[in-house]
Every structure is written in structure tokens, then in C-alpha cells.
């Protein structure tokens, strides 16, 4: 953000052209920071430096008009992924310059921002995944359950009909996976749980479930977390 609202408006309007060259490549300083994964400080922004990094005479004039004195850039990294770069600039209005002493602070701020961005991404992905699961539950094409430690927390109508259970039994938490699975499939189920913990999914396999009336229902079962 800039202390001058008019200057902030100009910066917002030209942000894309500042970050991207005319060939579609990243700004060279940002590209270097992202590639190396290390912050970089330019303590003195002069005409020689501007001529070196500007993608065009127009961009050079634009940058010079901003009266930049110094800048620093730090990678936005979270959970082993580089999301971009944080770039901070000092102009003549501020009366100060960045130095190598500011790199640690820039790195810390960039890390906090990166995790905030990545947390927002993970939240959005989890919401999309939940919506997909709900659509599957509502479709009733296959039997679907959500279980935890043997208790069935949620199930669609197709599954409840398959095993002869009711919504009431689901709401009362009296519907348990262990009661629906015959003991002769315990080894297969145990191997599936190991695979689930290791890979996040288990390979579908054939087994049987016990209907409320005592009959057996052959099923193909798969799972994921």
C-alpha cells in the first residue's frame, strides 16, 4: 500500500505490467527470488538498474516516475510450495531505504502471508470436496458412508436401504460398521485400513455386509480420507 491514494491507484492499474514483461515472463527480480527461494534486496534503485530490468521504454518511464529508492522481494512459500513473491518498495516520499538487515523481516512476513494464502486455498478445496461428497450422497447412485472409529456418522439413502437401516438409527449413533461387517472379512478390512493410512485411499475389494434381517449383501467397497 502507498501513503498517497492517487499513487496507489496508479500502482494498482499498472501492477500486471510491472510484474510481467511484454513476452509474458515474470519480472526478472521476482523470477530470481522465486527460482532461488531466497529474498533479494536492491538497496539503490538507479537508472542503470531500471534500464536492466524494464521490459520496455514505457515500463522504464513508469518505474522511474514512481521515484523508487530501493526494494526487496521475498518468496511466498508454504508447505513446500512457492506461491509467488512479496515485493516491497521504498520511494522518495518515505525518505528511507531497504538494506540487507531487512531481509529476515521480509522473509518472516512473506512466510506468514504465504501460509494465510495456502490456508485459504485448502479451505476452498475442502469446501469443494465436501460439496462433491454431498452431491454423491444426494444422488443415491451408490451406497456411501462417512465413518469414524467404527461409528457411521453419515450415510445416503442407498446405503441405508441396502442394509435395512433407518435414519433414526443413524441419528442415534447406533449404526456401527463393525456390526455390519462379518468377522471373516476382518483381515481384508485390516489390510484396507493400513493402505488407507499409508496412501489416503484403499483399493476396492469384494466383501459382504449384514442386512438387518440377517441376510448377506455382496458389495464392492472402496474408501478414502
KEKE-641310 format. One record per residue (C-alpha): x, y, z; residue in three letters. Coordinates in steps of 0.5 Angstrom, whole numbers, plus 500, padded with zeros to 3 digits. Each point is the difference from the previous one (the first is absolute). Example, Ala and Ser with C-alpha at 12.3 -4.5 7.8 and 13.67 -1.06 7.14 Angstrom:
! residues 2
> 525 / 491 / 516 / ALA .
> 502 / 507 / 498 / SER .
This chain:
! residues 225
> 500 / 500 / 500 / UNK .
> 502 / 507 / 498 / UNK .
> 499 / 506 / 505 / UNK .
> 498 / 504 / 494 / UNK .
> 493 / 498 / 498 / UNK .
> 501 / 502 / 493 / UNK .
> 507 / 497 / 499 / UNK .
> 496 / 493 / 503 / UNK .
> 495 / 501 / 494 / UNK .
> 506 / 500 / 495 / UNK .
> 503 / 495 / 503 / UNK .
> 494 / 495 / 500 / UNK .
> 499 / 502 / 493 / UNK .
> 507 / 498 / 498 / UNK .
> 501 / 494 / 504 / UNK .
> 499 / 495 / 495 / UNK .
> 505 / 504 / 495 / UNK .
> 505 / 501 / 506 / UNK .
> 500 / 492 / 502 / UNK .
> 500 / 497 / 492 / UNK .
> 504 / 502 / 495 / UNK .
> 498 / 501 / 493 / UNK .
> 502 / 493 / 498 / UNK .
> 495 / 497 / 506 / UNK .
> 506 / 499 / 504 / UNK .
> 501 / 502 / 507 / UNK .
> 503 / 506 / 502 / UNK .
> 508 / 498 / 501 / UNK .
> 501 / 501 / 507 / UNK .
> 493 / 497 / 502 / UNK .
> 502 / 494 / 496 / UNK .
> 507 / 499 / 503 / UNK .
> 497 / 500 / 507 / UNK .
> 495 / 495 / 498 / UNK .
> 505 / 496 / 497 / UNK .
> 505 / 500 / 505 / UNK .
> 495 / 500 / 506 / UNK .
> 504 / 506 / 503 / UNK .
> 499 / 507 / 502 / UNK .
> 504 / 505 / 496 / UNK .
> 501 / 508 / 502 / UNK .
> 501 / 505 / 495 / UNK .
> 503 / 506 / 504 / UNK .
> 501 / 505 / 495 / UNK .
> 495 / 500 / 494 / UNK .
> 503 / 505 / 495 / UNK .
> 500 / 501 / 492 / UNK .
> 504 / 494 / 499 / UNK .
> 496 / 495 / 504 / UNK .
> 494 / 503 / 497 / UNK .
> 502 / 499 / 493 / UNK .
> 503 / 493 / 501 / UNK .
> 493 / 497 / 503 / UNK .
> 495 / 504 / 496 / UNK .
> 496 / 496 / 494 / UNK .
> 499 / 507 / 496 / UNK .
> 502 / 507 / 500 / UNK .
> 493 / 501 / 502 / UNK .
> 501 / 496 / 506 / UNK .
> 506 / 503 / 502 / UNK .
> 497 / 507 / 500 / UNK .
> 494 / 497 / 504 / UNK .
> 505 / 498 / 505 / UNK .
> 504 / 506 / 500 / UNK .
> 494 / 504 / 501 / UNK .
> 499 / 496 / 507 / UNK .
> 506 / 503 / 503 / UNK .
> 503 / 493 / 502 / UNK .
> 506 / 501 / 505 / UNK .
> 500 / 492 / 502 / UNK .
> 496 / 494 / 500 / UNK .
> 501 / 493 / 503 / UNK .
> 496 / 494 / 498 / UNK .
> 499 / 493 / 504 / UNK .
> 497 / 493 / 497 / UNK .
> 493 / 498 / 503 / UNK .
> 501 / 493 / 502 / UNK .
> 495 / 496 / 504 / UNK .
> 500 / 492 / 501 / UNK .
> 506 / 499 / 495 / UNK .
> 497 / 504 / 494 / UNK .
> 502 / 507 / 497 / UNK .
> 493 / 504 / 499 / UNK .
> 504 / 507 / 498 / UNK .
> 504 / 505 / 503 / UNK .
> 498 / 506 / 504 / UNK .
> 504 / 506 / 498 / UNK .
> 501 / 507 / 504 / UNK .
> 502 / 506 / 497 / UNK .
> 502 / 507 / 503 / UNK .
> 499 / 507 / 497 / UNK .
> 503 / 507 / 501 / UNK .
> 494 / 501 / 504 / UNK .
> 502 / 495 / 505 / UNK .
> 507 / 503 / 501 / UNK .
> 503 / 493 / 502 / UNK .
> 503 / 494 / 496 / UNK .
> 500 / 493 / 501 / UNK .
> 506 / 496 / 502 / UNK .
> 503 / 493 / 501 / UNK .
> 497 / 501 / 507 / UNK .
> 493 / 500 / 498 / UNK .
> 501 / 493 / 496 / UNK .
> 498 / 496 / 507 / UNK .
> 494 / 504 / 501 / UNK .
> 497 / 500 / 493 / UNK .
> 501 / 492 / 500 / UNK .
> 496 / 500 / 506 / UNK .
> 495 / 504 / 497 / UNK .
> 500 / 496 / 494 / UNK .
> 499 / 494 / 503 / UNK .
> 494 / 502 / 504 / UNK .
> 497 / 502 / 494 / UNK .
> 501 / 494 / 496 / UNK .
> 497 / 496 / 506 / UNK .
> 494 / 504 / 500 / UNK .
> 499 / 499 / 492 / UNK .
> 501 / 493 / 501 / UNK .
> 495 / 499 / 505 / UNK .
> 495 / 504 / 496 / UNK .
> 502 / 495 / 495 / UNK .
> 499 / 494 / 504 / UNK .
> 493 / 502 / 503 / UNK .
> 498 / 502 / 493 / UNK .
> 502 / 493 / 498 / UNK .
> 497 / 496 / 506 / UNK .
> 493 / 504 / 498 / UNK .
> 500 / 498 / 493 / UNK .
> 502 / 493 / 503 / UNK .
> 494 / 500 / 505 / UNK .
> 495 / 502 / 494 / UNK .
> 502 / 494 / 496 / UNK .
> 499 / 495 / 505 / UNK .
> 493 / 504 / 502 / UNK .
> 498 / 499 / 492 / UNK .
> 502 / 493 / 501 / UNK .
> 496 / 499 / 506 / UNK .
> 494 / 503 / 497 / UNK .
> 501 / 496 / 493 / UNK .
> 499 / 494 / 503 / UNK .
> 503 / 496 / 494 / UNK .
> 505 / 496 / 505 / UNK .
> 500 / 499 / 508 / UNK .
> 504 / 505 / 503 / UNK .
> 502 / 501 / 508 / UNK .
> 504 / 504 / 504 / UNK .
> 503 / 496 / 506 / UNK .
> 505 / 501 / 505 / UNK .
> 503 / 495 / 505 / UNK .
> 494 / 495 / 498 / UNK .
> 494 / 505 / 501 / UNK .
> 497 / 502 / 494 / UNK .
> 499 / 508 / 500 / UNK .
> 496 / 501 / 494 / UNK .
> 497 / 495 / 494 / UNK .
> 496 / 501 / 494 / UNK .
> 493 / 497 / 499 / UNK .
> 503 / 495 / 495 / UNK .
> 505 / 497 / 506 / UNK .
> 494 / 500 / 505 / UNK .
> 495 / 497 / 495 / UNK .
> 506 / 495 / 499 / UNK .
> 501 / 497 / 507 / UNK .
> 493 / 502 / 502 / UNK .
> 502 / 505 / 505 / UNK .
> 496 / 507 / 501 / UNK .
> 501 / 507 / 501 / UNK .
> 498 / 499 / 507 / UNK .
> 506 / 495 / 502 / UNK .
> 505 / 505 / 496 / UNK .
> 498 / 506 / 504 / UNK .
> 500 / 496 / 507 / UNK .
> 507 / 497 / 498 / UNK .
> 498 / 493 / 501 / UNK .
> 502 / 498 / 493 / UNK .
> 507 / 497 / 500 / UNK .
> 505 / 498 / 495 / UNK .
> 502 / 494 / 504 / UNK .
> 493 / 497 / 501 / UNK .
> 499 / 501 / 492 / UNK .
> 507 / 496 / 498 / UNK .
> 500 / 492 / 501 / UNK .
> 506 / 498 / 504 / UNK .
> 503 / 496 / 494 / UNK .
> 502 / 507 / 497 / UNK .
> 504 / 502 / 506 / UNK .
> 506 / 499 / 496 / UNK .
> 498 / 503 / 494 / UNK .
> 498 / 506 / 504 / UNK .
> 506 / 501 / 504 / UNK .
> 504 / 500 / 493 / UNK .
> 496 / 505 / 498 / UNK .
> 501 / 505 / 506 / UNK .
> 507 / 499 / 499 / UNK .
> 500 / 502 / 493 / UNK .
> 495 / 506 / 502 / UNK .
> 505 / 503 / 505 / UNK .
> 506 / 499 / 495 / UNK .
> 497 / 502 / 494 / UNK .
> 494 / 504 / 502 / UNK .
> 496 / 495 / 496 / UNK .
> 499 / 493 / 499 / UNK .
> 499 / 495 / 494 / UNK .
> 493 / 498 / 499 / UNK .
> 498 / 493 / 502 / UNK .
> 494 / 495 / 501 / UNK .
> 497 / 498 / 506 / UNK .
> 493 / 499 / 504 / UNK .
> 496 / 505 / 504 / UNK .
> 495 / 497 / 505 / UNK .
> 493 / 502 / 499 / UNK .
> 495 / 502 / 506 / UNK .
> 496 / 494 / 498 / UNK .
> 507 / 495 / 501 / UNK .
> 501 / 499 / 492 / UNK .
> 506 / 502 / 497 / UNK .
> 501 / 505 / 495 / UNK .
> 506 / 499 / 495 / UNK .
> 504 / 507 / 499 / UNK .
> 506 / 503 / 497 / UNK .
> 503 / 505 / 505 / UNK .
> 505 / 506 / 499 / UNK .
> 502 / 505 / 505 / UNK .
> 504 / 507 / 500 / UNK .
> 502 / 505 / 505 / UNK .
